[in-house]
Amino acid sequence: MPNKVCFSVLLLVISIHALAQPGIKDSIYSTVIGEERMLQIQLPKEYKPGSGDKYQVLYLLDGEWNAELFEQTQAWSRQWGFTMPIIMVGVKNSYPNNQNQRFRDLTPTKTEGNGSGGGPKLLSFLKDELIPYINKTYPANGVNILWGHSLGGLFVLYTLFTEPQLFDSYIAADPSCWWDHGFLKGYAREKMKDVKGVKSLFITGRTGEAYHDMGIDSFLMVLKEIAPPTLLWKDVAYPDETHISQQGKSAYDGLKYTLAPSLIDRIHVDPMGGIVEKGKPFSLVCQNQLAEKNIRYSTDGKEPTLASMKMHEENKITPVSNVQLKVKVFFANDTADKTFATTYKLGSPLPAKKKPAGAIQGGWNYACFKSSAGTGLIKSGTTAEHVDLNNVDSNGVFYRLSGYLETTKRGYYMFEMAGEPGAKLLLGGAPLMEIPAGKDYNSFLVPLEAGFYDIQFEYTHSKGGPGFYFGYRRPDVAGDGPFLPVVMYH
């Protein structure tokens, strides 16, 4: 493929940015390669020396230009909460006689007369010298990510199948899978069995002929055929981009795919419990980012595995008996795994009643007391007065909201509450749900008829504590929201 080789070589000799490089300049002498290797280290802005905080480490091949790209990308991602603080290590190429040696270092095999095939040495340098040095010198937590573009992407994939335990996550941007007559495709078939444990892999390319010319399509066929469930991977092909311009999108998307799921503070699914009708499907909604990557679930009470059903933003479940939901998160390192379990019990719609005599549309009654026993009235009125039910000047006041809810269609209604533990919702005179101890949110699904229901909220609100919120989802409207005055009666 001489045309491809020439094209790639042209890309490999791109001039280095003359702009000042971010972070800390460092270096380490490699006895494996026999030369000094320059590093560009970026610590999280949140880090305070001596704090004891530890972070994941992202190793950037071609660090002389990728350090700047990732500084900007990570700063924006952090600002908007898409990624977490990490250490970034730009591994710069060496330049003896002003000649960039990335072609030598990033190619896993030697082809005749072109100075290639130094990939195994570079991998030994990363494994035996650089990573131990970073772990010793900087606040690393032992979780590692590897990024590479073009031949760097080829090296990332070579590393995955050669030393899969070395990194937890791999990002290959427009990788040169065409190298050495498609060497990687056969190598992956041979080595796939060695990829054990949960690993994350993100691959990017370009649409059209470029996907084929880079050999990415052929490599992906291998992944689709034999990749184990523990290899959590995704590929993206960008339209209207060049081999170079796609790096920016790959940087952001790669960071988000790799890091965003780890931002999970809890598994957030709605409804968190409920009553369901046999044969009547209901929606299980997941609020976690990229849920389909890391979250699996079962509905029969069995422990989920990576081969279980993937959690999507919206999941349809058709009950035939009690639904025993179990949800589990799988990370590339298992230190932060989380689980959630609940049961949706088979039942019938709660009976509605006719519109109560004298019911006034537009709001519910409220009363604020000094104690949860309902004594010491502080104020009362209706929510139609647009009173702020979270505006309190003392600790531990008790609120009771009561009235009637009109439902206009038979079907599933999901109620949700946010606030302090112990907040309760009663429907039709019976307790429906409560925010449990140590939590600040709950949601519950119930089938209702068209008609009117007695409704009551009881909650304690403390000054400076979490505000109380209540809302619901109707069967004829997508998404959840507040109760509108048109369905509220007192």
Phi, psi and omega in degrees: 000062185300324180296321179291319180299314180297319179298316181291320179299321178300319180289330185286341184258024176303136182293147181284141177301137179274355181291156178298136181274142182280159170088206185258130174275127181219173178202161177213136178276129179260115175285335179293313181271334179084037180198162176282134178246126183274143183233150174237108187257131175238115177269152177299142180296338180285343188290134175240120181309135180084002184283337183086359178289141180236152186221155170295156181238127175258118178264122184252112172290158187055048188297340183294334174245336181282339178298318180290317179302315184283333174300313182290317182295314181293323179297317179292316181297321179293321182302323184256011171077021180272338179223169181254167177295136178219163169269138177239128182244107175278114179267103184284152174284159176267153187226061175296133182055033179061026179250120179294127184260020181295327178297320177294314192277331188265354180266128186280341181230156180264126172250159195300123166066027181232011176073019182270179172097015180273005182304314179301323178292318179297322179294320176297322177299314179298314186289311191264342185237304188289307183299315175301322179295315179296317180298328181278325190265330187236165185283064181272146181257006177092357177262121189240145178233141179239130179240140173203151180237141178063242175296332174296323175294322174301316180295322178302313181291322175300319179295318180305318184269348180263313180229066187299336182280349187289324179235152177270329182224147184228134178233116182243110182264119180043056186294147180277068183289352177285347189306136174052054176058038178075033180312318189297326183297312178292323180295320179296319178299321182288323190256354185303328181296340182275350180277100184241157183077170183283124178231149178249134180222127178236124183237134176237160176202202178231147182291165177081211183299332183300324180297322179282315183299325178281353180078012184289320182300319180293321179294320181296330177299325178293314179301314181297331184277316191230001180297136179286158179301335181285348175268102182272104187230156179211144175238145179226132175248121184268133174277155172058037177231156174262175178302327181272313187294336181288350180299321181297314178295321180296324180296310181293309182297322180295316178297316182294315180298324184281319191256329187302317179301332181287352177283355182303119173268337173198162174281118183250098175240147176230136359281155182271003176178177177159183176245133183230157180261139180300128178080358180256108184295147174229161182263130171254114185258134178246129182266353183286142179294140176050044184302324184295342178284309193248349188249132178234156181213160174229159180241007182245013178086356180281153180293124180293147172238176178293346175271356179285178182298137177284141177276125177251178179299321175227131185233128180267128179235128178251110185286137169243344174205189175305132179269113180260090185281131170230131183236139179219143177259135177242119178253162177297336165236141192269015184288342185241020181302142181228154179225160176211141179218142175202171179231135172254112187272142176294139179193188180243162178301141175293136183292137176267170175230170179287166179300123182296145178298135177079004180292134182249127182283146171125353179172177177246159172286148173223152175216137180245128185238162177283339182222160179289351176281356180080027179246157179074061182300129178261313178198163179205168181163208175234154179291346176296343179279002179058040178285145177275106184283357177253002181268095181233151180253359181224167181271144169075028176284152185244128180249145171227122174252135181212151180169213181230141175252127175265129174248133186256356182213142176286140178152192182279134172239131177251124178257144179222148177222142170234141181159204182279154177305142180099348177300137187232150171237127175245136180228130183063026179084358182242146178300133179253312178203164181214145174283119185286167179301138178080002181241167178230014184202150172202155177216152187211139180253138179209138175279134181233158174267172172281131182153213183236144179227137168295134180225142181211133173247137175230129181201153174260139179231129180250145178300127182085352180276178180296138179289152179271135177222142174222145180200182180202168175237129181265158182289343183254008182226133178283138177082164180257165181187185182285163172287127178275148181305334183293339179255003184254130182228150176221000000 
